[in-house]
């Protein structure tokens, strides 16, 4: 597979496509997209038009930003692709999607989400711990959503599965 270069000032955002979560999650995603665009940052995300994903992209686009979506063909076939992105990369599978989203980005922000968001975030932390990706990771802990994850990471450090210094790999906001 070809390796595409990182996009300067690009931020990867992990978030959900759920339409049934509390609407404040969609509002937060839209606002984040606006803020990133106004700061001149390209948003890289999973390419969907649904839920927080769609709101994130819409916010960035409305503020004049660049948005790169990375979507597997099978999800595009389900008509989930956002149709007004700056660029949409269609890929073969979820692994390729995650790889391109992360390696083209200089930073990661994780909004509340489900198993896909968790998996992307934890893989990013693993790659960062191994020194294979080195950007900042920001975990948006709206209303304490990620408190269980914070406790789990602290337990891993307490039990010496990770060193205390690894706590510097992420920031909860």
Secondary structure in CASP SS format (residue, H / E / C, confidence):
PFRMAT SS
TARGET T0000
AUTHOR 0000-0000-0000
METHOD secondary structure of the structure
MODEL  1
X C 1.00
X C 1.00
X C 1.00
X C 1.00
X C 1.00
X C 1.00
X C 1.00
X C 1.00
X C 1.00
X E 1.00
X E 1.00
X E 1.00
X E 1.00
X E 1.00
X C 1.00
X C 1.00
X C 1.00
X C 1.00
X C 1.00
X C 1.00
X C 1.00
X C 1.00
X H 1.00
X H 1.00
X H 1.00
X H 1.00
X H 1.00
X H 1.00
X H 1.00
X H 1.00
X H 1.00
X H 1.00
X H 1.00
X H 1.00
X H 1.00
X H 1.00
X H 1.00
X H 1.00
X C 1.00
X C 1.00
X C 1.00
X E 1.00
X E 1.00
X E 1.00
X E 1.00
X C 1.00
X C 1.00
X E 1.00
X C 1.00
X C 1.00
X H 1.00
X H 1.00
X H 1.00
X H 1.00
X H 1.00
X H 1.00
X H 1.00
X H 1.00
X H 1.00
X H 1.00
X H 1.00
X H 1.00
X C 1.00
X C 1.00
X C 1.00
X C 1.00
X E 1.00
X E 1.00
X E 1.00
X E 1.00
X E 1.00
X E 1.00
X H 1.00
X H 1.00
X H 1.00
X H 1.00
X H 1.00
X C 1.00
X C 1.00
X C 1.00
X E 1.00
X C 1.00
X C 1.00
X C 1.00
X C 1.00
X C 1.00
X E 1.00
X E 1.00
X E 1.00
X E 1.00
X E 1.00
X C 1.00
X C 1.00
X H 1.00
X H 1.00
X H 1.00
X H 1.00
X H 1.00
X H 1.00
X H 1.00
X H 1.00
X H 1.00
X H 1.00
X C 1.00
X C 1.00
X C 1.00
X E 1.00
X E 1.00
X E 1.00
X E 1.00
X C 1.00
X C 1.00
X C 1.00
X C 1.00
X H 1.00
X H 1.00
X H 1.00
X H 1.00
X H 1.00
X H 1.00
X H 1.00
X H 1.00
X H 1.00
X H 1.00
X H 1.00
X H 1.00
X H 1.00
X H 1.00
X H 1.00
X C 1.00
X C 1.00
X C 1.00
X C 1.00
X C 1.00
X C 1.00
X E 1.00
X E 1.00
X E 1.00
X E 1.00
X C 1.00
X C 1.00
X H 1.00
X H 1.00
X H 1.00
X C 1.00
X C 1.00
X H 1.00
X H 1.00
X H 1.00
X H 1.00
X H 1.00
X H 1.00
X H 1.00
X H 1.00
X H 1.00
X H 1.00
X H 1.00
X H 1.00
X C 1.00
X C 1.00
X C 1.00
X C 1.00
X C 1.00
X H 1.00
X H 1.00
X H 1.00
X H 1.00
X H 1.00
X H 1.00
X C 1.00
X E 1.00
X E 1.00
X C 1.00
END
